[in-house]
Amino acid sequence: MTVNRAAITSAWETHCSEGWPTFASPNQGQLMTLDTVISGCVVFFLDSPEGLDRQRVEILKDCLADLEEVTSELETDCQPYFVRLHRLGELLLATTVTA
């Protein structure tokens, strides 16, 4: 799969246009942290011509694994936000790996 900055930018803009979902979960704090860290990786990638460094790639991998685990436990109506966040992280990782 070939992913480029335009694909990341488009996915990022879509994600940013959606507001944080309203839900109750004991994992809400963890989800906010995962959203913040993945979003930070995206912003760093888009602002940096060299892309993500090795440390950020590892952090992103860990966040995606954690996000996958927690998302399945969420209410159905708030899952799309986190599924989209996960896809965004996967796109970013694919871009970094192929770069």
N, CA, C and O atoms as CSV, one atom per row, in Angstrom:
chain,resi,resn,atom,element,x,y,z
A,1,MET,N,N,0.846,-1.177,0.000
A,1,MET,CA,C,0.000,0.000,0.000
A,1,MET,C,C,0.889,1.237,0.000
A,1,MET,O,O,1.738,1.400,0.876
A,2,THR,N,N,0.692,2.090,-0.969
A,2,THR,CA,C,1.437,3.326,-1.040
A,2,THR,C,C,0.587,4.441,-0.443
A,2,THR,O,O,-0.526,4.711,-0.893
A,3,VAL,N,N,1.130,5.064,0.560
A,3,VAL,CA,C,0.447,6.155,1.243
A,3,VAL,C,C,1.356,7.372,1.160
A,3,VAL,O,O,2.573,7.263,1.313
A,4,ASN,N,N,0.756,8.529,0.917
A,4,ASN,CA,C,1.570,9.732,0.838
A,4,ASN,C,C,1.043,10.800,1.795
A,4,ASN,O,O,0.037,10.597,2.475
A,5,ARG,N,N,1.719,11.912,1.837
A,5,ARG,CA,C,1.328,13.001,2.737
A,5,ARG,C,C,-0.079,13.493,2.454
A,5,ARG,O,O,-0.797,13.874,3.379
A,6,ALA,N,N,-0.483,13.492,1.200
A,6,ALA,CA,C,-1.834,13.955,0.859
A,6,ALA,C,C,-2.889,13.051,1.497
A,6,ALA,O,O,-3.919,13.533,1.969
A,7,ALA,N,N,-2.635,11.752,1.511
A,7,ALA,CA,C,-3.581,10.812,2.124
A,7,ALA,C,C,-3.643,11.036,3.632
A,7,ALA,O,O,-4.720,10.999,4.227
A,8,ILE,N,N,-2.485,11.268,4.247
A,8,ILE,CA,C,-2.442,11.534,5.688
A,8,ILE,C,C,-3.156,12.852,5.981
A,8,ILE,O,O,-3.944,12.937,6.922
A,9,THR,N,N,-2.885,13.864,5.188
A,9,THR,CA,C,-3.524,15.165,5.384
A,9,THR,C,C,-5.035,15.053,5.279
A,9,THR,O,O,-5.758,15.607,6.106
A,10,SER,N,N,-5.512,14.348,4.279
A,10,SER,CA,C,-6.955,14.166,4.098
A,10,SER,C,C,-7.581,13.428,5.276
A,10,SER,O,O,-8.622,13.839,5.790
A,11,ALA,N,N,-6.946,12.340,5.702
A,11,ALA,CA,C,-7.452,11.564,6.845
A,11,ALA,C,C,-7.415,12.408,8.112
A,11,ALA,O,O,-8.328,12.328,8.934
A,12,TRP,N,N,-6.380,13.210,8.279
A,12,TRP,CA,C,-6.237,14.073,9.440
A,12,TRP,C,C,-7.345,15.135,9.464
A,12,TRP,O,O,-7.959,15.374,10.504
A,13,GLU,N,N,-7.592,15.764,8.315
A,13,GLU,CA,C,-8.645,16.779,8.237
A,13,GLU,C,C,-10.008,16.175,8.553
A,13,GLU,O,O,-10.820,16.796,9.239
A,14,THR,N,N,-10.256,14.984,8.063
A,14,THR,CA,C,-11.520,14.297,8.362
A,14,THR,C,C,-11.627,14.033,9.858
A,14,THR,O,O,-12.669,14.284,10.464
A,15,HIS,N,N,-10.559,13.532,10.448
A,15,HIS,CA,C,-10.577,13.236,11.876
A,15,HIS,C,C,-10.799,14.514,12.696
A,15,HIS,O,O,-11.576,14.514,13.650
A,16,CYS,N,N,-10.127,15.579,12.328
A,16,CYS,CA,C,-10.244,16.838,13.072
A,16,CYS,C,C,-11.640,17.448,12.965
A,16,CYS,O,O,-12.070,18.180,13.856
A,17,SER,N,N,-12.340,17.149,11.883
A,17,SER,CA,C,-13.672,17.729,11.691
A,17,SER,C,C,-14.721,17.062,12.578
A,17,SER,O,O,-15.821,17.588,12.749
A,18,GLU,N,N,-14.383,15.924,13.130
A,18,GLU,CA,C,-15.297,15.206,14.018
A,18,GLU,C,C,-14.989,15.577,15.463
A,18,GLU,O,O,-13.826,15.615,15.863
A,19,GLY,N,N,-16.005,15.843,16.225
A,19,GLY,CA,C,-15.800,16.169,17.629
A,19,GLY,C,C,-15.602,14.915,18.471
A,19,GLY,O,O,-15.929,13.804,18.053
A,20,TRP,N,N,-15.065,15.120,19.655
A,20,TRP,CA,C,-14.866,14.021,20.600
A,20,TRP,C,C,-16.236,13.428,20.922
A,20,TRP,O,O,-17.163,14.174,21.238
A,21,PRO,N,N,-16.386,12.118,20.850
A,21,PRO,CA,C,-17.693,11.509,21.107
A,21,PRO,C,C,-18.084,11.598,22.592
A,21,PRO,O,O,-17.228,11.626,23.476
A,22,THR,N,N,-19.369,11.641,22.832
A,22,THR,CA,C,-19.885,11.644,24.197
A,22,THR,C,C,-20.146,10.205,24.606
A,22,THR,O,O,-20.931,9.507,23.965
A,23,PHE,N,N,-19.500,9.767,25.653
A,23,PHE,CA,C,-19.660,8.404,26.132
A,23,PHE,C,C,-19.125,8.291,27.547
A,23,PHE,O,O,-18.377,9.145,28.022
A,24,ALA,N,N,-19.522,7.231,28.196
A,24,ALA,CA,C,-19.019,6.953,29.535
A,24,ALA,C,C,-18.239,5.651,29.479
A,24,ALA,O,O,-18.758,4.622,29.046
A,25,SER,N,N,-16.995,5.704,29.917
A,25,SER,CA,C,-16.152,4.516,29.901
A,25,SER,C,C,-15.061,4.687,30.951
A,25,SER,O,O,-14.523,5.781,31.124
A,26,PRO,N,N,-14.739,3.612,31.645
A,26,PRO,CA,C,-13.611,3.712,32.572
A,26,PRO,C,C,-12.288,3.945,31.835
A,26,PRO,O,O,-11.283,4.287,32.458
A,27,ASN,N,N,-12.289,3.764,30.530
A,27,ASN,CA,C,-11.084,3.939,29.712
A,27,ASN,C,C,-11.015,5.311,29.038
A,27,ASN,O,O,-10.158,5.537,28.183
A,28,GLN,N,N,-11.911,6.229,29.418
A,28,GLN,CA,C,-11.957,7.512,28.724
A,28,GLN,C,C,-10.635,8.279,28.825
A,28,GLN,O,O,-10.201,8.878,27.841
A,29,GLY,N,N,-9.996,8.273,29.985
A,29,GLY,CA,C,-8.712,8.955,30.142
A,29,GLY,C,C,-7.644,8.352,29.238
A,29,GLY,O,O,-6.877,9.073,28.601
A,30,GLN,N,N,-7.603,7.027,29.189
A,30,GLN,CA,C,-6.638,6.345,28.326
A,30,GLN,C,C,-6.916,6.682,26.860
A,30,GLN,O,O,-5.983,6.902,26.088
A,31,LEU,N,N,-8.184,6.722,26.478
A,31,LEU,CA,C,-8.540,7.039,25.096
A,31,LEU,C,C,-8.150,8.473,24.745
A,31,LEU,O,O,-7.697,8.739,23.631
A,32,MET,N,N,-8.323,9.393,25.690
A,32,MET,CA,C,-7.906,10.782,25.444
A,32,MET,C,C,-6.392,10.855,25.240
A,32,MET,O,O,-5.907,11.574,24.366
A,33,THR,N,N,-5.659,10.108,26.053
A,33,THR,CA,C,-4.204,10.087,25.917
A,33,THR,C,C,-3.802,9.497,24.570
A,33,THR,O,O,-2.940,10.051,23.888
A,34,LEU,N,N,-4.415,8.385,24.178
A,34,LEU,CA,C,-4.094,7.756,22.891
A,34,LEU,C,C,-4.409,8.704,21.736
A,34,LEU,O,O,-3.631,8.806,20.788
A,35,ASP,N,N,-5.543,9.394,21.811
A,35,ASP,CA,C,-5.924,10.357,20.783
A,35,ASP,C,C,-4.880,11.473,20.704
A,35,ASP,O,O,-4.473,11.871,19.613
A,36,THR,N,N,-4.458,11.966,21.842
A,36,THR,CA,C,-3.477,13.049,21.892
A,36,THR,C,C,-2.124,12.613,21.328
A,36,THR,O,O,-1.508,13.344,20.552
A,37,VAL,N,N,-1.669,11.432,21.713
A,37,VAL,CA,C,-0.357,10.962,21.260
A,37,VAL,C,C,-0.372,10.655,19.760
A,37,VAL,O,O,0.547,11.050,19.044
A,38,ILE,N,N,-1.397,9.962,19.281
A,38,ILE,CA,C,-1.482,9.652,17.846
A,38,ILE,C,C,-1.603,10.950,17.051
A,38,ILE,O,O,-0.946,11.112,16.022
A,39,SER,N,N,-2.436,11.871,17.522
A,39,SER,CA,C,-2.574,13.161,16.842
A,39,SER,C,C,-1.250,13.917,16.818
A,39,SER,O,O,-0.912,14.549,15.818
A,40,GLY,N,N,-0.503,13.854,17.916
A,40,GLY,CA,C,0.808,14.496,17.952
A,40,GLY,C,C,1.768,13.912,16.931
A,40,GLY,O,O,2.546,14.637,16.311
A,41,CYS,N,N,1.710,12.601,16.761
A,41,CYS,CA,C,2.551,11.946,15.746
A,41,CYS,C,C,2.166,12.415,14.339
A,41,CYS,O,O,3.030,12.642,13.493
A,42,VAL,N,N,0.866,12.554,14.102
A,42,VAL,CA,C,0.405,13.019,12.788
A,42,VAL,C,C,0.896,14.436,12.524
A,42,VAL,O,O,1.429,14.721,11.452
A,43,VAL,N,N,0.717,15.320,13.493
A,43,VAL,CA,C,1.153,16.708,13.331
A,43,VAL,C,C,2.666,16.773,13.121
A,43,VAL,O,O,3.141,17.510,12.258
A,44,PHE,N,N,3.421,16.008,13.904
A,44,PHE,CA,C,4.870,15.976,13.737
A,44,PHE,C,C,5.223,15.519,12.319
A,44,PHE,O,O,6.066,16.126,11.658
A,45,PHE,N,N,4.575,14.449,11.858
A,45,PHE,CA,C,4.829,13.927,10.516
A,45,PHE,C,C,4.548,14.991,9.454
A,45,PHE,O,O,5.357,15.199,8.550
A,46,LEU,N,N,3.400,15.661,9.566
A,46,LEU,CA,C,3.021,16.640,8.555
A,46,LEU,C,C,3.916,17.873,8.577
A,46,LEU,O,O,4.105,18.523,7.549
A,47,ASP,N,N,4.467,18.195,9.744
A,47,ASP,CA,C,5.339,19.371,9.868
A,47,ASP,C,C,6.809,19.071,9.611
A,47,ASP,O,O,7.624,19.990,9.528
A,48,SER,N,N,7.152,17.799,9.485
A,48,SER,CA,C,8.548,17.404,9.377
A,48,SER,C,C,8.821,16.748,8.029
A,48,SER,O,O,8.199,15.737,7.703
A,49,PRO,N,N,9.733,17.301,7.244
A,49,PRO,CA,C,10.015,16.701,5.945
A,49,PRO,C,C,10.596,15.290,6.045
A,49,PRO,O,O,10.448,14.501,5.112
A,50,GLU,N,N,11.249,14.961,7.154
A,50,GLU,CA,C,11.843,13.630,7.278
A,50,GLU,C,C,10.901,12.596,7.885
A,50,GLU,O,O,11.254,11.420,7.960
A,51,GLY,N,N,9.710,13.008,8.319
A,51,GLY,CA,C,8.752,12.054,8.866
A,51,GLY,C,C,9.054,11.701,10.311
A,51,GLY,O,O,9.751,12.430,11.016
A,52,LEU,N,N,8.517,10.573,10.736
A,52,LEU,CA,C,8.671,10.149,12.127
A,52,LEU,C,C,10.024,9.506,12.378
A,52,LEU,O,O,10.560,8.794,11.528
A,53,ASP,N,N,10.563,9.770,13.558
A,53,ASP,CA,C,11.790,9.109,13.958
A,53,ASP,C,C,11.445,7.738,14.554
A,53,ASP,O,O,10.276,7.422,14.774
A,54,ARG,N,N,12.456,6.953,14.804
A,54,ARG,CA,C,12.258,5.579,15.297
A,54,ARG,C,C,11.459,5.556,16.610
A,54,ARG,O,O,10.583,4.710,16.788
A,55,GLN,N,N,11.758,6.472,17.515
A,55,GLN,CA,C,11.069,6.518,18.802
A,55,GLN,C,C,9.570,6.766,18.613
A,55,GLN,O,O,8.750,6.111,19.257
A,56,ARG,N,N,9.212,7.692,17.749
A,56,ARG,CA,C,7.799,7.975,17.509
A,56,ARG,C,C,7.113,6.806,16.809
A,56,ARG,O,O,5.940,6.540,17.070
A,57,VAL,N,N,7.805,6.119,15.942
A,57,VAL,CA,C,7.234,4.932,15.284
A,57,VAL,C,C,6.890,3.886,16.338
A,57,VAL,O,O,5.813,3.292,16.289
A,58,GLU,N,N,7.777,3.657,17.277
A,58,GLU,CA,C,7.519,2.672,18.338
A,58,GLU,C,C,6.368,3.107,19.237
A,58,GLU,O,O,5.531,2.290,19.622
A,59,ILE,N,N,6.328,4.385,19.568
A,59,ILE,CA,C,5.228,4.915,20.376
A,59,ILE,C,C,3.906,4.741,19.630
A,59,ILE,O,O,2.905,4.338,20.221
A,60,LEU,N,N,3.905,5.044,18.341
A,60,LEU,CA,C,2.699,4.905,17.525
A,60,LEU,C,C,2.230,3.452,17.485
A,60,LEU,O,O,1.035,3.184,17.614
A,61,LYS,N,N,3.151,2.521,17.311
A,61,LYS,CA,C,2.793,1.091,17.313
A,61,LYS,C,C,2.136,0.692,18.632
A,61,LYS,O,O,1.122,-0.006,18.644
A,62,ASP,N,N,2.723,1.142,19.744
A,62,ASP,CA,C,2.162,0.834,21.062
A,62,ASP,C,C,0.769,1.431,21.224
A,62,ASP,O,O,-0.135,0.778,21.746
A,63,CYS,N,N,0.601,2.664,20.778
A,63,CYS,CA,C,-0.699,3.325,20.884
A,63,CYS,C,C,-1.762,2.598,20.060
A,63,CYS,O,O,-2.896,2.434,20.510
A,64,LEU,N,N,-1.395,2.166,18.862
A,64,LEU,CA,C,-2.359,1.463,18.011
A,64,LEU,C,C,-2.773,0.143,18.647
A,64,LEU,O,O,-3.944,-0.233,18.589
A,65,ALA,N,N,-1.832,-0.553,19.246
A,65,ALA,CA,C,-2.158,-1.814,19.921
A,65,ALA,C,C,-3.100,-1.557,21.094
A,65,ALA,O,O,-4.085,-2.275,21.266
A,66,ASP,N,N,-2.807,-0.546,21.894
A,66,ASP,CA,C,-3.665,-0.202,23.023
A,66,ASP,C,C,-5.042,0.241,22.558
A,66,ASP,O,O,-6.054,-0.153,23.139
A,67,LEU,N,N,-5.084,1.056,21.515
A,67,LEU,CA,C,-6.345,1.560,20.988
A,67,LEU,C,C,-7.216,0.420,20.484
A,67,LEU,O,O,-8.422,0.400,20.730
A,68,GLU,N,N,-6.617,-0.518,19.789
A,68,GLU,CA,C,-7.359,-1.667,19.262
A,68,GLU,C,C,-8.002,-2.456,20.401
A,68,GLU,O,O,-9.153,-2.883,20.304
A,69,GLU,N,N,-7.261,-2.638,21.450
A,69,GLU,CA,C,-7.742,-3.399,22.595
A,69,GLU,C,C,-8.921,-2.704,23.290
A,69,GLU,O,O,-9.900,-3.356,23.650
A,70,VAL,N,N,-8.827,-1.404,23.474
A,70,VAL,CA,C,-9.839,-0.661,24.219
A,70,VAL,C,C,-11.082,-0.363,23.367
A,70,VAL,O,O,-12.195,-0.348,23.892
A,71,THR,N,N,-10.906,-0.129,22.081
A,71,THR,CA,C,-12.031,0.252,21.224
A,71,THR,C,C,-13.123,-0.808,21.194
A,71,THR,O,O,-14.306,-0.470,21.160
A,72,SER,N,N,-12.753,-2.067,21.206
A,72,SER,CA,C,-13.748,-3.134,21.130
A,72,SER,C,C,-14.683,-3.148,22.340
A,72,SER,O,O,-15.772,-3.718,22.274
A,73,GLU,N,N,-14.266,-2.528,23.434
A,73,GLU,CA,C,-15.070,-2.501,24.659
A,73,GLU,C,C,-16.013,-1.300,24.718
A,73,GLU,O,O,-16.784,-1.175,25.669
A,74,LEU,N,N,-15.965,-0.421,23.726
A,74,LEU,CA,C,-16.744,0.813,23.758
A,74,LEU,C,C,-18.159,0.632,23.233
A,74,LEU,O,O,-18.469,-0.329,22.529
A,75,GLU,N,N,-19.009,1.590,23.600
A,75,GLU,CA,C,-20.364,1.636,23.069
A,75,GLU,C,C,-20.274,1.782,21.547
A,75,GLU,O,O,-19.380,2.448,21.025
A,76,THR,N,N,-21.203,1.158,20.861
A,76,THR,CA,C,-21.184,1.136,19.402
A,76,THR,C,C,-21.209,2.531,18.780
A,76,THR,O,O,-20.529,2.771,17.782
A,77,ASP,N,N,-21.984,3.457,19.356
A,77,ASP,CA,C,-22.126,4.773,18.733
A,77,ASP,C,C,-20.879,5.647,18.817
A,77,ASP,O,O,-20.767,6.615,18.065
A,78,CYS,N,N,-19.945,5.339,19.701
A,78,CYS,CA,C,-18.720,6.145,19.757
A,78,CYS,C,C,-17.529,5.441,19.098
A,78,CYS,O,O,-16.459,6.037,18.975
A,79,GLN,N,N,-17.693,4.210,18.683
A,79,GLN,CA,C,-16.588,3.474,18.070
A,79,GLN,C,C,-16.065,4.093,16.774
A,79,GLN,O,O,-14.856,4.051,16.547
A,80,PRO,N,N,-16.913,4.667,15.907
A,80,PRO,CA,C,-16.375,5.213,14.646
A,80,PRO,C,C,-15.238,6.216,14.835
A,80,PRO,O,O,-14.300,6.240,14.038
A,81,TYR,N,N,-15.307,7.038,15.869
A,81,TYR,CA,C,-14.247,8.020,16.116
A,81,TYR,C,C,-12.909,7.316,16.322
A,81,TYR,O,O,-11.889,7.717,15.762
A,82,PHE,N,N,-12.929,6.266,17.131
A,82,PHE,CA,C,-11.688,5.581,17.483
A,82,PHE,C,C,-11.223,4.631,16.389
A,82,PHE,O,O,-10.024,4.395,16.240
A,83,VAL,N,N,-12.153,4.089,15.630
A,83,VAL,CA,C,-11.779,3.283,14.459
A,83,VAL,C,C,-11.085,4.183,13.442
A,83,VAL,O,O,-10.078,3.795,12.851
A,84,ARG,N,N,-11.625,5.389,13.239
A,84,ARG,CA,C,-11.014,6.347,12.310
A,84,ARG,C,C,-9.630,6.764,12.810
A,84,ARG,O,O,-8.694,6.877,12.019
A,85,LEU,N,N,-9.496,6.991,14.121
A,85,LEU,CA,C,-8.194,7.334,14.701
A,85,LEU,C,C,-7.192,6.202,14.465
A,85,LEU,O,O,-6.032,6.450,14.137
A,86,HIS,N,N,-7.641,4.978,14.633
A,86,HIS,CA,C,-6.773,3.814,14.410
A,86,HIS,C,C,-6.337,3.745,12.947
A,86,HIS,O,O,-5.164,3.505,12.658
A,87,ARG,N,N,-7.266,3.953,12.037
A,87,ARG,CA,C,-6.922,3.940,10.601
A,87,ARG,C,C,-5.925,5.034,10.268
A,87,ARG,O,O,-5.004,4.827,9.478
A,88,LEU,N,N,-6.111,6.204,10.876
A,88,LEU,CA,C,-5.178,7.310,10.668
A,88,LEU,C,C,-3.783,6.908,11.131
A,88,LEU,O,O,-2.799,7.158,10.434
A,89,GLY,N,N,-3.696,6.291,12.295
A,89,GLY,CA,C,-2.410,5.818,12.797
A,89,GLY,C,C,-1.794,4.762,11.896
A,89,GLY,O,O,-0.583,4.757,11.674
A,90,GLU,N,N,-2.629,3.867,11.375
A,90,GLU,CA,C,-2.126,2.840,10.457
A,90,GLU,C,C,-1.598,3.463,9.175
A,90,GLU,O,O,-0.553,3.051,8.671
A,91,LEU,N,N,-2.312,4.453,8.639
A,91,LEU,CA,C,-1.840,5.158,7.439
A,91,LEU,C,C,-0.491,5.802,7.704
A,91,LEU,O,O,0.425,5.716,6.886
A,92,LEU,N,N,-0.381,6.448,8.854
A,92,LEU,CA,C,0.870,7.094,9.219
A,92,LEU,C,C,2.005,6.088,9.326
A,92,LEU,O,O,3.111,6.329,8.843
A,93,LEU,N,N,1.725,4.989,9.947
A,93,LEU,CA,C,2.734,3.937,10.093
A,93,LEU,C,C,3.126,3.385,8.723
A,93,LEU,O,O,4.309,3.157,8.470
A,94,ALA,N,N,2.168,3.169,7.851
A,94,ALA,CA,C,2.449,2.663,6.500
A,94,ALA,C,C,3.320,3.647,5.719
A,94,ALA,O,O,4.211,3.240,4.973
A,95,THR,N,N,3.060,4.931,5.892
A,95,THR,CA,C,3.857,5.945,5.217
A,95,THR,C,C,5.284,5.938,5.737
A,95,THR,O,O,6.241,6.067,4.973
A,96,THR,N,N,5.409,5.789,7.026
A,96,THR,CA,C,6.728,5.793,7.662
A,96,THR,C,C,7.535,4.562,7.279
A,96,THR,O,O,8.737,4.650,7.026
A,97,VAL,N,N,6.867,3.415,7.239
A,97,VAL,CA,C,7.548,2.163,6.911
A,97,VAL,C,C,8.012,2.140,5.461
A,97,VAL,O,O,9.087,1.622,5.158
A,98,THR,N,N,7.197,2.707,4.557
A,98,THR,CA,C,7.541,2.670,3.138
A,98,THR,C,C,8.452,3.823,2.737
A,98,THR,O,O,9.027,3.820,1.648
A,99,ALA,N,N,8.579,4.804,3.616
A,99,ALA,CA,C,9.397,5.966,3.267
A,99,ALA,C,C,10.878,5.641,3.317
A,99,ALA,O,O,11.709,6.508,3.050
